[in-house]
């Protein structure tokens, strides 16, 4: 079964084809970073309009890349939520229209389930069960995953997510957009020990997260530096603050993930989402997990951000597990900008 997948939840348009037997056959991705940089963040209306422009050209690109035609496709999958409403509607409309025209089933996919299962696209693949650290955009969660569709929430952020902490801190430092990569790049030039920043909830007895206090600490530190240097903060000081911020986020994420392994007794940790591409986080988790004789699995770096491959793959995994809902050829549809992962099985 060959599944054509569409991702359009935010500022990346992704299209891919996954085979339920052979895995990923091909994928193409367009990022809107350059377009949104001028505004310092994602502009939802512009994002939606750009998805309209990119969906079909990317579809043709993937078909050419794989040597397939639309007649070879058996189903069409798309991100139904969560995400920006207008952006989701573009991908859903394209996918549903194409499926209707070809008389194929259309499979709605939960965006976070796509991220959660994306490490299984890499080799070696983790076996179930495992602990998953999901750090994507506005989401930071720890999950116990016993199988496709079998997800138990262990802990989540109570306010800002890790990705938001990266982006907001970078904006406070004037590092530009997208903030996460910009802050990480600046951090490589700095000394994390030169700045004292809080590690919110690091020693709490649960597996929840909180990063809003860290953002406030960065704000106060930036105000202090601007007063000291008359608004001309030296790069060395910015680099130290960036390094300290990154270290604080990594410390909390790693500590909670390792604690989740200990509490569940599991020996496999899967890391998914855009922040999963952060090298200090990867190195910390690999080092600390090794002490527990546990393994850590990551998606390919190219598939850490939003992409069509994870959406088509999640649909393929559900198909292989016999978890697809009935009546997938129903032409009516909706999207769910807010959608808990625990409700991922309630597809419509």
BALOBA-1460 file (C-alpha; in Angstrom, 3 decimals):
// residues 348
<rec num="1" residu="x" x="0.000" y="0.000" z="0.000"/>
<rec num="2" residu="x" x="1.481" y="3.335" z="-1.100"/>
<rec num="3" residu="x" x="0.368" y="6.397" z="0.877"/>
<rec num="4" residu="x" x="0.792" y="9.992" z="-0.291"/>
<rec num="5" residu="x" x="1.122" y="12.260" z="2.753"/>
<rec num="6" residu="x" x="0.696" y="16.022" z="3.268"/>
<rec num="7" residu="x" x="1.924" y="18.158" z="6.178"/>
<rec num="8" residu="x" x="0.826" y="21.817" z="6.419"/>
<rec num="9" residu="x" x="0.230" y="22.488" z="10.110"/>
<rec num="10" residu="x" x="2.420" y="25.587" z="10.383"/>
<rec num="11" residu="x" x="5.258" y="27.003" z="8.276"/>
<rec num="12" residu="x" x="6.507" y="23.988" z="6.339"/>
<rec num="13" residu="x" x="4.821" y="22.292" z="3.397"/>
<rec num="14" residu="x" x="5.772" y="18.631" z="3.248"/>
<rec num="15" residu="x" x="4.795" y="15.927" z="0.774"/>
<rec num="16" residu="x" x="5.965" y="12.302" z="0.846"/>
<rec num="17" residu="x" x="5.155" y="8.795" z="-0.310"/>
<rec num="18" residu="x" x="5.486" y="5.870" z="2.099"/>
<rec num="19" residu="x" x="4.941" y="2.207" z="1.304"/>
<rec num="20" residu="x" x="3.541" y="0.056" z="4.109"/>
<rec num="21" residu="x" x="6.011" y="-2.708" z="3.155"/>
<rec num="22" residu="x" x="9.103" y="-0.777" z="1.971"/>
<rec num="23" residu="x" x="8.956" y="2.398" z="4.092"/>
<rec num="24" residu="x" x="9.787" y="5.896" z="2.844"/>
<rec num="25" residu="x" x="10.025" y="6.093" z="-0.944"/>
<rec num="26" residu="x" x="10.519" y="9.835" z="-1.348"/>
<rec num="27" residu="x" x="9.748" y="13.220" z="0.175"/>
<rec num="28" residu="x" x="9.993" y="16.946" z="-0.547"/>
<rec num="29" residu="x" x="9.802" y="19.903" z="1.813"/>
<rec num="30" residu="x" x="9.469" y="23.665" z="1.500"/>
<rec num="31" residu="x" x="10.244" y="25.865" z="4.513"/>
<rec num="32" residu="x" x="8.714" y="29.335" z="4.879"/>
<rec num="33" residu="x" x="11.524" y="30.637" z="7.117"/>
<rec num="34" residu="x" x="12.733" y="33.232" z="4.621"/>
<rec num="35" residu="x" x="9.213" y="34.599" z="4.179"/>
<rec num="36" residu="x" x="8.488" y="34.950" z="7.900"/>
<rec num="37" residu="x" x="11.908" y="36.307" z="8.940"/>
<rec num="38" residu="x" x="10.870" y="39.852" z="8.096"/>
<rec num="39" residu="x" x="8.061" y="39.635" z="10.684"/>
<rec num="40" residu="x" x="10.038" y="37.854" z="13.408"/>
<rec num="41" residu="x" x="7.578" y="34.964" z="13.537"/>
<rec num="42" residu="x" x="4.949" y="33.004" z="11.643"/>
<rec num="43" residu="x" x="2.143" y="35.058" z="10.069"/>
<rec num="44" residu="x" x="-0.784" y="32.574" z="9.794"/>
<rec num="45" residu="x" x="-2.435" y="34.145" z="6.729"/>
<rec num="46" residu="x" x="0.834" y="34.238" z="4.798"/>
<rec num="47" residu="x" x="1.581" y="30.671" z="5.846"/>
<rec num="48" residu="x" x="-1.771" y="29.459" z="4.506"/>
<rec num="49" residu="x" x="-1.345" y="31.227" z="1.175"/>
<rec num="50" residu="x" x="2.143" y="29.804" z="0.723"/>
<rec num="51" residu="x" x="0.901" y="26.260" z="1.390"/>
<rec num="52" residu="x" x="-1.543" y="26.747" z="-1.494"/>
<rec num="53" residu="x" x="1.323" y="27.672" z="-3.822"/>
<rec num="54" residu="x" x="3.574" y="24.781" z="-2.776"/>
<rec num="55" residu="x" x="1.331" y="21.719" z="-2.372"/>
<rec num="56" residu="x" x="0.921" y="20.673" z="-6.008"/>
<rec num="57" residu="x" x="4.470" y="21.481" z="-7.206"/>
<rec num="58" residu="x" x="5.837" y="19.430" z="-4.290"/>
<rec num="59" residu="x" x="3.447" y="16.601" z="-5.186"/>
<rec num="60" residu="x" x="4.797" y="16.547" z="-8.738"/>
<rec num="61" residu="x" x="8.356" y="16.641" z="-7.371"/>
<rec num="62" residu="x" x="7.786" y="13.587" z="-5.172"/>
<rec num="63" residu="x" x="6.110" y="11.655" z="-7.973"/>
<rec num="64" residu="x" x="9.055" y="12.372" z="-10.270"/>
<rec num="65" residu="x" x="11.509" y="11.514" z="-7.500"/>
<rec num="66" residu="x" x="9.925" y="8.102" z="-6.942"/>
<rec num="67" residu="x" x="9.052" y="7.336" z="-10.555"/>
<rec num="68" residu="x" x="5.418" y="6.835" z="-9.577"/>
<rec num="69" residu="x" x="2.181" y="8.268" z="-10.900"/>
<rec num="70" residu="x" x="-1.061" y="9.101" z="-9.128"/>
<rec num="71" residu="x" x="-2.485" y="5.814" z="-10.372"/>
<rec num="72" residu="x" x="0.075" y="4.016" z="-8.169"/>
<rec num="73" residu="x" x="-1.195" y="5.698" z="-4.988"/>
<rec num="74" residu="x" x="-3.519" y="3.679" z="-2.712"/>
<rec num="75" residu="x" x="-4.410" y="6.307" z="-0.082"/>
<rec num="76" residu="x" x="-3.838" y="9.964" z="0.778"/>
<rec num="77" residu="x" x="-2.933" y="11.085" z="4.311"/>
<rec num="78" residu="x" x="-2.861" y="14.588" z="5.752"/>
<rec num="79" residu="x" x="-2.310" y="16.441" z="9.017"/>
<rec num="80" residu="x" x="-5.732" y="17.094" z="10.544"/>
<rec num="81" residu="x" x="-4.357" y="18.840" z="13.661"/>
<rec num="82" residu="x" x="-3.158" y="20.333" z="15.852"/>
<rec num="83" residu="x" x="-1.825" y="23.460" z="14.163"/>
<rec num="84" residu="x" x="-2.872" y="26.715" z="12.511"/>
<rec num="85" residu="x" x="-6.470" y="26.394" z="11.322"/>
<rec num="86" residu="x" x="-5.952" y="28.004" z="7.913"/>
<rec num="87" residu="x" x="-2.748" y="26.090" z="7.229"/>
<rec num="88" residu="x" x="-4.366" y="22.794" z="8.210"/>
<rec num="89" residu="x" x="-7.312" y="23.486" z="5.911"/>
<rec num="90" residu="x" x="-5.026" y="23.902" z="2.911"/>
<rec num="91" residu="x" x="-3.362" y="20.516" z="3.334"/>
<rec num="92" residu="x" x="-6.638" y="18.821" z="4.213"/>
<rec num="93" residu="x" x="-8.413" y="20.352" z="1.198"/>
<rec num="94" residu="x" x="-5.690" y="19.299" z="-1.226"/>
<rec num="95" residu="x" x="-5.476" y="15.787" z="0.188"/>
<rec num="96" residu="x" x="-9.235" y="15.277" z="0.395"/>
<rec num="97" residu="x" x="-9.843" y="16.661" z="-3.096"/>
<rec num="98" residu="x" x="-7.148" y="14.452" z="-4.580"/>
<rec num="99" residu="x" x="-8.458" y="11.398" z="-2.745"/>
<rec num="100" residu="x" x="-12.010" y="12.116" z="-3.885"/>
<rec num="101" residu="x" x="-10.939" y="12.586" z="-7.511"/>
<rec num="102" residu="x" x="-8.978" y="9.317" z="-7.474"/>
<rec num="103" residu="x" x="-11.622" y="7.430" z="-5.443"/>
<rec num="104" residu="x" x="-9.090" y="6.724" z="-2.696"/>
<rec num="105" residu="x" x="-9.363" y="6.703" z="1.115"/>
<rec num="106" residu="x" x="-8.248" y="9.919" z="2.851"/>
<rec num="107" residu="x" x="-6.532" y="9.380" z="6.216"/>
<rec num="108" residu="x" x="-6.466" y="12.188" z="8.836"/>
<rec num="109" residu="x" x="-3.296" y="12.055" z="10.976"/>
<rec num="110" residu="x" x="-2.438" y="13.627" z="14.317"/>
<rec num="111" residu="x" x="0.602" y="15.881" z="13.873"/>
<rec num="112" residu="x" x="2.217" y="14.782" z="17.143"/>
<rec num="113" residu="x" x="1.697" y="11.108" z="16.355"/>
<rec num="114" residu="x" x="3.660" y="11.757" z="13.181"/>
<rec num="115" residu="x" x="6.539" y="13.175" z="15.227"/>
<rec num="116" residu="x" x="6.227" y="10.424" z="17.813"/>
<rec num="117" residu="x" x="6.615" y="7.628" z="15.252"/>
<rec num="118" residu="x" x="9.180" y="9.369" z="13.015"/>
<rec num="119" residu="x" x="12.241" y="7.792" z="14.744"/>
<rec num="120" residu="x" x="10.998" y="4.479" z="13.359"/>
<rec num="121" residu="x" x="11.939" y="5.795" z="9.916"/>
<rec num="122" residu="x" x="15.618" y="5.507" z="10.894"/>
<rec num="123" residu="x" x="17.789" y="2.454" z="11.399"/>
<rec num="124" residu="x" x="18.079" y="0.868" z="13.848"/>
<rec num="125" residu="x" x="14.394" y="1.086" z="14.704"/>
<rec num="126" residu="x" x="13.285" y="0.988" z="18.339"/>
<rec num="127" residu="x" x="10.994" y="-1.818" z="19.437"/>
<rec num="128" residu="x" x="7.896" y="-1.178" z="21.523"/>
<rec num="129" residu="x" x="7.524" y="-0.309" z="24.352"/>
<rec num="130" residu="x" x="9.595" y="2.836" z="24.832"/>
<rec num="131" residu="x" x="9.596" y="6.235" z="26.519"/>
<rec num="132" residu="x" x="9.216" y="9.141" z="24.095"/>
<rec num="133" residu="x" x="10.412" y="12.687" z="24.679"/>
<rec num="134" residu="x" x="8.322" y="14.789" z="22.322"/>
<rec num="135" residu="x" x="9.768" y="18.293" z="21.893"/>
<rec num="136" residu="x" x="8.052" y="19.945" z="18.958"/>
<rec num="137" residu="x" x="7.108" y="23.618" z="18.670"/>
<rec num="138" residu="x" x="4.590" y="24.385" z="21.396"/>
<rec num="139" residu="x" x="4.673" y="20.832" z="22.782"/>
<rec num="140" residu="x" x="6.940" y="19.225" z="25.368"/>
<rec num="141" residu="x" x="5.708" y="15.855" z="26.594"/>
<rec num="142" residu="x" x="6.957" y="12.567" z="27.953"/>
<rec num="143" residu="x" x="4.967" y="9.567" z="26.774"/>
<rec num="144" residu="x" x="5.023" y="5.840" z="27.380"/>
<rec num="145" residu="x" x="4.450" y="4.175" z="24.003"/>
<rec num="146" residu="x" x="3.383" y="0.519" z="24.068"/>
<rec num="147" residu="x" x="2.410" y="0.362" z="20.403"/>
<rec num="148" residu="x" x="0.804" y="2.340" z="17.606"/>
<rec num="149" residu="x" x="-2.091" y="4.255" z="19.164"/>
<rec num="150" residu="x" x="-1.124" y="3.122" z="22.682"/>
<rec num="151" residu="x" x="0.132" y="6.287" z="24.353"/>
<rec num="152" residu="x" x="0.250" y="7.128" z="28.057"/>
<rec num="153" residu="x" x="1.077" y="10.690" z="29.063"/>
<rec num="154" residu="x" x="3.761" y="10.704" z="31.763"/>
<rec num="155" residu="x" x="4.404" y="14.439" z="31.946"/>
<rec num="156" residu="x" x="4.024" y="17.649" z="29.967"/>
<rec num="157" residu="x" x="4.804" y="21.347" z="30.078"/>
<rec num="158" residu="x" x="2.649" y="23.471" z="32.343"/>
<rec num="159" residu="x" x="3.338" y="26.658" z="30.365"/>
<rec num="160" residu="x" x="5.964" y="27.403" z="27.718"/>
<rec num="161" residu="x" x="7.349" y="24.435" z="25.802"/>
<rec num="162" residu="x" x="11.075" y="23.897" z="25.269"/>
<rec num="163" residu="x" x="10.840" y="25.087" z="21.672"/>
<rec num="164" residu="x" x="9.069" y="28.242" z="22.800"/>
<rec num="165" residu="x" x="11.748" y="28.825" z="25.433"/>
<rec num="166" residu="x" x="14.399" y="28.653" z="22.705"/>
<rec num="167" residu="x" x="12.478" y="30.961" z="20.346"/>
<rec num="168" residu="x" x="11.377" y="33.539" z="22.925"/>
<rec num="169" residu="x" x="14.804" y="33.710" z="24.542"/>
<rec num="170" residu="x" x="16.424" y="34.194" z="21.139"/>
<rec num="171" residu="x" x="14.010" y="37.013" z="20.375"/>
<rec num="172" residu="x" x="14.832" y="38.707" z="23.686"/>
<rec num="173" residu="x" x="18.508" y="38.512" z="22.725"/>
<rec num="174" residu="x" x="17.823" y="39.939" z="19.266"/>
<rec num="175" residu="x" x="19.102" y="36.794" z="17.539"/>
<rec num="176" residu="x" x="16.450" y="36.713" z="14.830"/>
<rec num="177" residu="x" x="14.088" y="34.061" z="13.491"/>
<rec num="178" residu="x" x="13.940" y="31.092" z="13.697"/>
<rec num="179" residu="x" x="15.105" y="31.496" z="17.252"/>
<rec num="180" residu="x" x="16.043" y="27.935" z="18.197"/>
<rec num="181" residu="x" x="18.827" y="27.380" z="15.646"/>
<rec num="182" residu="x" x="20.019" y="30.992" z="16.051"/>
<rec num="183" residu="x" x="20.356" y="30.582" z="19.826"/>
<rec num="184" residu="x" x="22.136" y="27.231" z="19.469"/>
<rec num="185" residu="x" x="24.597" y="28.685" z="16.985"/>
<rec num="186" residu="x" x="25.337" y="31.618" z="19.275"/>
<rec num="187" residu="x" x="25.682" y="29.251" z="22.253"/>
<rec num="188" residu="x" x="28.604" y="27.489" z="20.596"/>
<rec num="189" residu="x" x="30.649" y="30.681" z="21.079"/>
<rec num="190" residu="x" x="29.792" y="31.096" z="24.752"/>
<rec num="191" residu="x" x="30.471" y="29.762" z="28.226"/>
<rec num="192" residu="x" x="27.365" y="28.356" z="29.911"/>
<rec num="193" residu="x" x="28.970" y="28.615" z="33.351"/>
<rec num="194" residu="x" x="29.331" y="32.404" z="33.017"/>
<rec num="195" residu="x" x="25.579" y="32.947" z="33.543"/>
<rec num="196" residu="x" x="23.437" y="31.626" z="36.385"/>
<rec num="197" residu="x" x="19.917" y="30.730" z="35.193"/>
<rec num="198" residu="x" x="17.123" y="28.708" z="36.840"/>
<rec num="199" residu="x" x="16.221" y="25.114" z="35.957"/>
<rec num="200" residu="x" x="12.436" y="25.199" z="36.559"/>
<rec num="201" residu="x" x="10.984" y="22.030" z="38.113"/>
<rec num="202" residu="x" x="14.302" y="20.217" z="37.760"/>
<rec num="203" residu="x" x="13.908" y="18.632" z="41.184"/>
<rec num="204" residu="x" x="10.134" y="18.241" z="41.252"/>
<rec num="205" residu="x" x="8.922" y="14.731" z="41.996"/>
<rec num="206" residu="x" x="6.827" y="14.541" z="38.822"/>
<rec num="207" residu="x" x="7.680" y="14.439" z="35.106"/>
<rec num="208" residu="x" x="6.150" y="17.798" z="34.201"/>
<rec num="209" residu="x" x="8.031" y="20.758" z="32.733"/>
<rec num="210" residu="x" x="7.934" y="24.547" z="33.032"/>
<rec num="211" residu="x" x="10.010" y="27.018" z="31.040"/>
<rec num="212" residu="x" x="8.258" y="30.358" z="31.533"/>
<rec num="213" residu="x" x="10.446" y="31.162" z="34.549"/>
<rec num="214" residu="x" x="13.563" y="30.623" z="32.459"/>
<rec num="215" residu="x" x="12.254" y="33.023" z="29.816"/>
<rec num="216" residu="x" x="11.647" y="35.641" z="32.526"/>
<rec num="217" residu="x" x="15.182" y="35.151" z="33.859"/>
<rec num="218" residu="x" x="16.594" y="35.707" z="30.348"/>
<rec num="219" residu="x" x="14.487" y="38.873" z="30.035"/>
<rec num="220" residu="x" x="15.827" y="40.249" z="33.311"/>
<rec num="221" residu="x" x="19.403" y="39.348" z="32.390"/>
<rec num="222" residu="x" x="19.074" y="41.104" z="29.027"/>
<rec num="223" residu="x" x="17.745" y="44.243" z="30.741"/>
<rec num="224" residu="x" x="20.720" y="44.146" z="33.094"/>
<rec num="225" residu="x" x="23.188" y="43.781" z="30.224"/>
<rec num="226" residu="x" x="21.579" y="46.584" z="28.200"/>
<rec num="227" residu="x" x="21.885" y="48.969" z="31.150"/>
<rec num="228" residu="x" x="25.477" y="47.943" z="31.757"/>
<rec num="229" residu="x" x="26.532" y="48.326" z="28.116"/>
<rec num="230" residu="x" x="24.197" y="51.185" z="27.054"/>
<rec num="231" residu="x" x="22.126" y="48.918" z="24.774"/>
<rec num="232" residu="x" x="25.251" y="47.698" z="22.939"/>
<rec num="233" residu="x" x="25.614" y="44.242" z="24.463"/>
<rec num="234" residu="x" x="28.902" y="42.628" z="23.343"/>
<rec num="235" residu="x" x="28.655" y="39.384" z="21.392"/>
<rec num="236" residu="x" x="30.636" y="37.598" z="24.097"/>
<rec num="237" residu="x" x="27.952" y="38.426" z="26.660"/>
<rec num="238" residu="x" x="25.159" y="37.345" z="24.289"/>
<rec num="239" residu="x" x="27.008" y="34.110" z="23.572"/>
<rec num="240" residu="x" x="27.363" y="33.363" z="27.293"/>
<rec num="241" residu="x" x="23.668" y="34.038" z="27.869"/>
<rec num="242" residu="x" x="22.710" y="31.868" z="24.890"/>
<rec num="243" residu="x" x="24.948" y="29.057" z="26.144"/>
<rec num="244" residu="x" x="23.464" y="29.345" z="29.635"/>
<rec num="245" residu="x" x="19.918" y="29.278" z="28.270"/>
<rec num="246" residu="x" x="20.571" y="26.232" z="26.125"/>
<rec num="247" residu="x" x="22.267" y="24.442" z="29.024"/>
<rec num="248" residu="x" x="19.291" y="25.119" z="31.307"/>
<rec num="249" residu="x" x="16.805" y="23.726" z="28.783"/>
<rec num="250" residu="x" x="18.966" y="20.670" z="28.075"/>
<rec num="251" residu="x" x="19.473" y="20.003" z="31.804"/>
<rec num="252" residu="x" x="15.726" y="19.898" z="32.456"/>
<rec num="253" residu="x" x="14.800" y="17.868" z="29.368"/>
<rec num="254" residu="x" x="17.525" y="15.301" z="29.986"/>
<rec num="255" residu="x" x="16.836" y="14.969" z="33.709"/>
<rec num="256" residu="x" x="13.118" y="14.380" z="33.197"/>
<rec num="257" residu="x" x="13.663" y="11.938" z="30.316"/>
<rec num="258" residu="x" x="16.144" y="9.868" z="32.324"/>
<rec num="259" residu="x" x="13.801" y="9.928" z="35.325"/>
<rec num="260" residu="x" x="11.015" y="8.615" z="33.075"/>
<rec num="261" residu="x" x="13.221" y="5.682" z="32.049"/>
<rec num="262" residu="x" x="13.938" y="4.883" z="35.695"/>
<rec num="263" residu="x" x="10.304" y="5.137" z="36.788"/>
<rec num="264" residu="x" x="8.953" y="3.003" z="33.934"/>
<rec num="265" residu="x" x="11.831" y="0.525" z="33.968"/>
<rec num="266" residu="x" x="12.066" y="0.763" z="30.179"/>
<rec num="267" residu="x" x="15.395" y="0.669" z="28.354"/>
<rec num="268" residu="x" x="14.525" y="2.565" z="25.182"/>
<rec num="269" residu="x" x="14.134" y="6.325" z="24.805"/>
<rec num="270" residu="x" x="12.833" y="7.914" z="21.601"/>
<rec num="271" residu="x" x="13.345" y="11.644" z="20.995"/>
<rec num="272" residu="x" x="11.155" y="13.368" z="18.406"/>
<rec num="273" residu="x" x="10.364" y="16.896" z="17.250"/>
<rec num="274" residu="x" x="12.392" y="19.894" z="16.137"/>
<rec num="275" residu="x" x="14.299" y="20.324" z="19.418"/>
<rec num="276" residu="x" x="15.412" y="16.705" z="18.996"/>
<rec num="277" residu="x" x="17.937" y="18.002" z="16.453"/>
<rec num="278" residu="x" x="19.785" y="19.910" z="19.199"/>
<rec num="279" residu="x" x="23.264" y="18.349" z="19.462"/>
<rec num="280" residu="x" x="23.916" y="19.129" z="23.170"/>
<rec num="281" residu="x" x="20.585" y="17.465" z="24.023"/>
<rec num="282" residu="x" x="21.418" y="14.433" z="21.894"/>
<rec num="283" residu="x" x="24.859" y="14.059" z="23.454"/>
<rec num="284" residu="x" x="23.545" y="14.466" z="26.998"/>
<rec num="285" residu="x" x="20.816" y="11.871" z="26.541"/>
<rec num="286" residu="x" x="23.174" y="9.374" z="24.906"/>
<rec num="287" residu="x" x="25.685" y="9.747" z="27.741"/>
<rec num="288" residu="x" x="23.191" y="9.513" z="30.589"/>
<rec num="289" residu="x" x="21.135" y="6.718" z="29.032"/>
<rec num="290" residu="x" x="24.296" y="4.650" z="28.570"/>
<rec num="291" residu="x" x="24.772" y="4.695" z="32.357"/>
<rec num="292" residu="x" x="21.386" y="2.960" z="32.633"/>
<rec num="293" residu="x" x="22.300" y="0.566" z="29.797"/>
<rec num="294" residu="x" x="19.455" y="2.127" z="27.840"/>
<rec num="295" residu="x" x="19.298" y="3.004" z="24.138"/>
<rec num="296" residu="x" x="18.313" y="6.355" z="22.630"/>
<rec num="297" residu="x" x="16.745" y="6.699" z="19.192"/>
<rec num="298" residu="x" x="16.377" y="9.836" z="17.073"/>
<rec num="299" residu="x" x="14.690" y="10.515" z="13.731"/>
<rec num="300" residu="x" x="17.017" y="11.493" z="10.874"/>
<rec num="301" residu="x" x="17.994" y="15.157" z="11.371"/>
<rec num="302" residu="x" x="16.280" y="16.047" z="8.078"/>
<rec num="303" residu="x" x="13.010" y="14.674" z="9.491"/>
<rec num="304" residu="x" x="13.123" y="16.363" z="12.916"/>
<rec num="305" residu="x" x="11.156" y="19.374" z="11.681"/>
<rec num="306" residu="x" x="7.625" y="19.115" z="10.292"/>
<rec num="307" residu="x" x="7.527" y="16.972" z="7.133"/>
<rec num="308" residu="x" x="5.231" y="14.906" z="4.975"/>
<rec num="309" residu="x" x="7.189" y="11.703" z="5.558"/>
<rec num="310" residu="x" x="6.124" y="11.453" z="9.194"/>
<rec num="311" residu="x" x="2.473" y="11.965" z="8.255"/>
<rec num="312" residu="x" x="2.458" y="9.324" z="5.522"/>
<rec num="313" residu="x" x="4.420" y="6.998" z="7.807"/>
<rec num="314" residu="x" x="2.024" y="7.417" z="10.739"/>
<rec num="315" residu="x" x="-0.851" y="6.555" z="8.400"/>
<rec num="316" residu="x" x="1.080" y="3.507" z="7.173"/>
<rec num="317" residu="x" x="1.754" y="2.371" z="10.739"/>
<rec num="318" residu="x" x="-1.938" y="2.657" z="11.590"/>
<rec num="319" residu="x" x="-2.830" y="0.759" z="8.432"/>
<rec num="320" residu="x" x="-0.404" y="-2.056" z="9.316"/>
<rec num="321" residu="x" x="-1.854" y="-2.177" z="12.839"/>
<rec num="322" residu="x" x="-5.432" y="-2.340" z="11.547"/>
<rec num="323" residu="x" x="-6.310" y="0.953" z="13.248"/>
<rec num="324" residu="x" x="-7.740" y="2.947" z="10.363"/>
<rec num="325" residu="x" x="-11.339" y="4.107" z="10.831"/>
<rec num="326" residu="x" x="-14.119" y="3.189" z="8.455"/>
<rec num="327" residu="x" x="-15.692" y="5.421" z="5.818"/>
<rec num="328" residu="x" x="-12.422" y="7.073" z="4.783"/>
<rec num="329" residu="x" x="-13.958" y="7.992" z="1.431"/>
<rec num="330" residu="x" x="-16.495" y="10.312" z="3.049"/>
<rec num="331" residu="x" x="-15.990" y="13.663" z="1.230"/>
<rec num="332" residu="x" x="-16.863" y="15.777" z="4.296"/>
<rec num="333" residu="x" x="-14.058" y="16.698" z="6.662"/>
<rec num="334" residu="x" x="-12.849" y="19.119" z="9.286"/>
<rec num="335" residu="x" x="-9.565" y="20.014" z="10.984"/>
<rec num="336" residu="x" x="-8.726" y="20.240" z="14.668"/>
<rec num="337" residu="x" x="-6.370" y="23.124" z="15.569"/>
<rec num="338" residu="x" x="-6.449" y="21.830" z="19.151"/>
<rec num="339" residu="x" x="-6.221" y="18.063" z="19.472"/>
<rec num="340" residu="x" x="-4.799" y="16.052" z="22.369"/>
<rec num="341" residu="x" x="-2.576" y="13.130" z="21.423"/>
<rec num="342" residu="x" x="-4.604" y="10.926" z="23.756"/>
<rec num="343" residu="x" x="-7.487" y="11.436" z="21.291"/>
<rec num="344" residu="x" x="-5.414" y="10.453" z="18.229"/>
<rec num="345" residu="x" x="-7.416" y="7.254" z="17.861"/>
<rec num="346" residu="x" x="-10.652" y="9.201" z="17.462"/>
<rec num="347" residu="x" x="-10.143" y="9.802" z="13.736"/>
<rec num="348" residu="x" x="-13.143" y="10.845" z="11.691"/>
